[in-house]
Amino acid sequence: MTLLFRRLRLRAVATDGVYGADVPFGRGLTVLWADNTKGKSTCMQGMLYALGLERMLSPRREIPLPHAMTSYLDTDDDRRVDVLESNVSLEIENGQGQVITVTRAVKASTDTRLITVDFGPALSEEGTSLKRQNFFVLDPGAAQREDGFHHFLEGFLGWQLPNVRRYDAPETKLYLETVFPLFWVEQKFGWSAIPAAIPTYMRIREVHKRAVEFVMDLDVYKLEMCKRLADRLRIWA
């Protein structure tokens, strides 16, 4: 279940030029240090957004990025310039050493539900000709269909997310948005805020337990379903 962040790129095209930052990540611990309002949270939210995981923060389809990526930015010489378009790119590596680069528009004329995948290190080895494919997020089927990005990402990570019970429907897949909060610690509240960060609006029964069981590779839910099936067979017999 390995996921390595290799490089992040934020780009905003404004009325007077291109702004942004490139953040490389080593294979060990990486510390992002900066004064307040200097972009630490923007980098963190940008990574979630690039992976189409913003719904783990809120059920609303809001872009979780500040005005510097969506509407305007303030320059170092105290000017305010309008943002014309912007995007986020993230280079990631899985446990088998495979590298892909995902890019998603923040402000653009294209559909922000599209995520473009370059099959290779497009950020750290620029200029390399790479295979490219578009996937979609947020819409129904993004976790099940072959052109859904979360279906692709699940396979890229080597995960096999289980089917779980819902309150208002038959079984559904344990969505990535319910698993990633276990790896994403909010700086102000720390580890104590993790249970509250797992979204419940997807109507998955005991979603906190199901997410932890998956990460720890436990068979609790599978055994529960086998027991339930055995009980039904006894009733039918």
HUURBEL-V730161 format. One record per backbone hydrogen bond with DSSP energy under -0.5 kcal/mol. CO is the residue of the C=O (numbers start at 1). NH is the residue of the N-H. E is the energy in kcal/mol with one decimal. If there is no record, write none. Layout:
BEGIN
co=CO nh=NH e=E
co=CO nh=NH e=E
END
This chain:
BEGIN
co=2 nh=95 e=-0.6
co=3 nh=5 e=-0.5
co=4 nh=6 e=-0.5
co=4 nh=93 e=-2.2
co=6 nh=25 e=-2.7
co=7 nh=91 e=-3.1
co=8 nh=23 e=-3.0
co=9 nh=89 e=-2.6
co=10 nh=21 e=-1.7
co=11 nh=87 e=-2.2
co=12 nh=14 e=-0.7
co=12 nh=19 e=-3.1
co=13 nh=84 e=-3.1
co=13 nh=85 e=-1.5
co=14 nh=17 e=-1.3
co=17 nh=14 e=-3.3
co=19 nh=12 e=-2.8
co=21 nh=10 e=-2.6
co=22 nh=24 e=-0.5
co=23 nh=8 e=-2.4
co=30 nh=32 e=-0.5
co=31 nh=33 e=-0.7
co=35 nh=38 e=-1.2
co=39 nh=43 e=-2.1
co=40 nh=44 e=-2.0
co=41 nh=45 e=-3.1
co=42 nh=46 e=-2.2
co=43 nh=47 e=-1.7
co=44 nh=48 e=-1.6
co=45 nh=49 e=-2.7
co=46 nh=50 e=-2.5
co=47 nh=51 e=-1.3
co=48 nh=53 e=-2.7
co=49 nh=52 e=-1.7
co=53 nh=56 e=-1.9
co=54 nh=57 e=-1.6
co=54 nh=58 e=-1.1
co=60 nh=62 e=-1.4
co=62 nh=64 e=-0.6
co=63 nh=65 e=-1.4
co=66 nh=69 e=-2.1
co=66 nh=70 e=-0.7
co=67 nh=71 e=-2.7
co=67 nh=72 e=-1.3
co=71 nh=83 e=-2.9
co=73 nh=75 e=-0.5
co=73 nh=81 e=-2.5
co=75 nh=78 e=-1.5
co=79 nh=75 e=-3.2
co=79 nh=81 e=-0.5
co=81 nh=73 e=-2.3
co=82 nh=15 e=-1.4
co=82 nh=84 e=-0.6
co=85 nh=13 e=-3.3
co=86 nh=106 e=-2.5
co=86 nh=107 e=-1.1
co=87 nh=11 e=-2.2
co=88 nh=104 e=-2.7
co=89 nh=9 e=-2.7
co=90 nh=92 e=-0.6
co=90 nh=102 e=-2.9
co=91 nh=6 e=-3.2
co=91 nh=7 e=-1.3
co=92 nh=100 e=-2.1
co=93 nh=4 e=-2.8
co=94 nh=97 e=-1.8
co=98 nh=94 e=-2.1
co=100 nh=92 e=-2.5
co=101 nh=118 e=-3.0
co=102 nh=90 e=-2.7
co=103 nh=116 e=-2.7
co=104 nh=88 e=-2.4
co=107 nh=86 e=-2.4
co=111 nh=114 e=-1.7
co=113 nh=137 e=-1.9
co=114 nh=105 e=-0.5
co=115 nh=117 e=-0.5
co=115 nh=135 e=-2.6
co=116 nh=103 e=-2.3
co=116 nh=118 e=-0.5
co=117 nh=119 e=-0.5
co=117 nh=133 e=-2.1
co=118 nh=101 e=-2.6
co=118 nh=120 e=-2.0
co=120 nh=122 e=-1.8
co=121 nh=125 e=-1.9
co=123 nh=126 e=-0.6
co=125 nh=128 e=-1.2
co=128 nh=130 e=-0.6
co=131 nh=119 e=-2.7
co=133 nh=117 e=-3.2
co=135 nh=115 e=-2.6
co=136 nh=149 e=-3.0
co=137 nh=139 e=-1.4
co=139 nh=142 e=-1.7
co=141 nh=144 e=-0.9
co=141 nh=145 e=-3.3
co=142 nh=150 e=-0.6
co=142 nh=151 e=-1.9
co=145 nh=148 e=-1.7
co=147 nh=136 e=-1.8
co=148 nh=152 e=-2.0
co=149 nh=153 e=-3.2
co=150 nh=154 e=-2.1
co=151 nh=155 e=-1.6
co=152 nh=156 e=-2.4
co=153 nh=157 e=-2.2
co=154 nh=158 e=-0.5
co=154 nh=159 e=-2.3
co=155 nh=158 e=-0.8
co=162 nh=174 e=-2.3
co=164 nh=172 e=-2.9
co=165 nh=205 e=-2.3
co=169 nh=166 e=-0.8
co=172 nh=164 e=-3.8
co=173 nh=175 e=-1.0
co=175 nh=178 e=-1.7
co=175 nh=179 e=-0.6
co=176 nh=179 e=-1.2
co=176 nh=180 e=-2.5
co=179 nh=182 e=-1.7
co=180 nh=183 e=-2.2
co=180 nh=184 e=-0.7
co=183 nh=185 e=-0.7
co=184 nh=186 e=-0.6
co=186 nh=190 e=-2.6
co=189 nh=192 e=-0.7
co=190 nh=193 e=-1.5
co=191 nh=194 e=-1.7
co=193 nh=197 e=-1.3
co=194 nh=197 e=-0.8
co=194 nh=198 e=-0.9
co=195 nh=198 e=-0.8
co=197 nh=199 e=-0.5
co=200 nh=203 e=-1.9
co=203 nh=167 e=-2.5
co=204 nh=207 e=-1.0
co=206 nh=210 e=-2.5
co=207 nh=211 e=-2.3
co=208 nh=212 e=-2.0
co=209 nh=213 e=-2.8
co=210 nh=214 e=-1.9
co=211 nh=215 e=-2.2
co=212 nh=216 e=-2.4
co=213 nh=218 e=-3.0
co=214 nh=217 e=-1.2
co=219 nh=223 e=-2.8
co=220 nh=224 e=-2.3
co=221 nh=225 e=-2.3
co=222 nh=226 e=-2.1
co=223 nh=227 e=-2.4
co=224 nh=228 e=-2.1
co=225 nh=229 e=-2.2
co=226 nh=230 e=-2.5
co=227 nh=231 e=-2.3
co=228 nh=232 e=-1.9
co=229 nh=233 e=-2.3
co=230 nh=234 e=-2.0
co=231 nh=235 e=-1.9
co=232 nh=236 e=-2.5
co=233 nh=237 e=-2.1
END
